Amino acid sequence: MAIQSTTFGRVELSGKEAERFQRHMTEDKPNLAAKASLARGQAMLARIASVRQAKTNGKR
């Protein structure tokens, strides 16, 4: 497998692995558990942002 990584987390794919990854990103169906986790994370960030906004407005 042609994968290179560095201390800073960079990953490079080449050859067949790169082609497969490209197909995976454009053609494969999304993972439902990952989509649900993303939705929960976005909701959490929205709540955090609203609390920070309330604190900066002096409401809390």
N, C-alpha and C positions, 0 to 999 in steps of 0.2 A: 504494500500500500504506500503510495507516495504522499505522505503527510509530513509537513515540517511545522514545528512550533518553536516559539522563542519564550524567553522569560516573561515577556510582556503579553503573552497569550495569542500572538498571531498564528494563524493556521493557513497553510497553503495546500490546496489539492491540485493534482495534475492528472492528466490522462483519463482513464476510464472512471476513476473516482470523481473527478471534477464534472464529467459529463453526467454521471448518475446523480450527483448532488444537484446539478442544474435541473435535471428532469424532476427530481424529488420536490424541489421548491416550486415548480410551475405546474406539475401534473398531479401529484399525490394529494389525497384528501387530508385536510387538517385533523390533527388529533383532538378529539372532543374534550379530553381531560385538560389538555394544554389551553384550549380556548376558554374553558371554564375558569382555569387558574388565572388567565389573563384578565378576564372580566372581574374576578374578585380583586385582583391587584389594582385595576383601574378604579374600582369603587373605593378601595382603601385610600388610594392617592387623592381622590376627590374629597373624601372626608378630612384627610390631613390638611389639604389646601384650604378647606372651608374653616377649619379651626384656626389655622394660621391667619387667615383673612380677618376672622372675628377678633383675634388678639391684636392685630395691627390697627383695627378700627376702634379699639377700646371697649368693645362690647363684652369682653370676658374678663 
